[in-house]
């Protein structure tokens, strides 16, 4: 079993405004320390074979200027790569219709005491105000929580065998519900009104952890 409370509390979450080329964007930022040396974490994040074991199958040209594609998910361009401390990629679903459809994900690694590694992931995007009001930072933050949970399990030699089945299990629903609530707290800390936070948390939770269907 996964210690859901421990995994949720291991992550520091922040959100706020961020200037982007096409307008005023929003950022979700996740920070967590892993019990693994920096080269090991870097390899898990950048080795295509390992990425498929904790995240999704990936294909592409793995060099600066090359393009990548996650199976059934986002793709983009590799913008920067400074081994073993930093990489940045664009992040887009399908063919972008305008510049605002392209967001950026940047990952930074730094060593900490005890041969551990601190990871910071920042996802910056232009988000329509109505969508932000509806879901808040949890729209993407909850998904990244799930991904970084997978990374942590992988670094400890474990995995979630069937992520789709796990997401709708009691354990998975608890994780995504607590993650949604944690992003609500980050949104509140960034200045969102209580009613806005409550609405976004409810909508995000309903998306990631819907109530099980009942058979009458």
C-alpha positions, 0 to 999 in steps of 0.5 A: 500500500502507498502511504497517501498522507506521506506522499501528499505531504512530501510535496510543496506546492505553489502557484501564481502569475507568471509573465509569458510571451503571449500574455500573463500566464499562470504557474504551478510549481511542485518541489520534492526531495527524493532519496536518490543521488542527482544522477539517478534522478536525472537518468529516471527523468531523461532515459526514454526506457525509464520514463515509460516505466513510471510515466508514459511511453515516449518517442522522439529526438532527444536533444536540444531542438528535437521533438518528443511525444508522450503516448496519448498525451502531450508533446513538444520541443526540447528547449534546454538541457543542462545535465544533471541539473535542468531541462526545459520543454514545451508542452502542447496537446495536438497541433497548437492553433495559437501561441497560447496553446503552447506551455512550458515545463521546466525541471530543476534538480539540486543535491541535498544532504544525505545523497538526496535530490531536490526536484522542482517542476514548474509548468507555466501556461496561458490559461483562460480566466474562466478555466482558471476560475473553474479548476484553478491550479489543480487542473494540471497540478493534480496530474503532476502530483500523480506523475511525481508519485510514480517517479518516487515509487520508481526510484524506490524500486516499485511501481503502480502496475495499472495506473488507470485501474489504480486511479479509480480504486479507493487508494487512488481516489484518496490520493487525487482527492487529497492532491486536489485539496492541497492545490486548493490550499496553494491557491488560497495562499496565492490570494484566491477567495475562499469561494473560488478555492472551494469551487475549483477544488470541487471541480478538480476532484470530480474530474480526477476522482469521480464518485464510483458509479452505482448499479441500481 
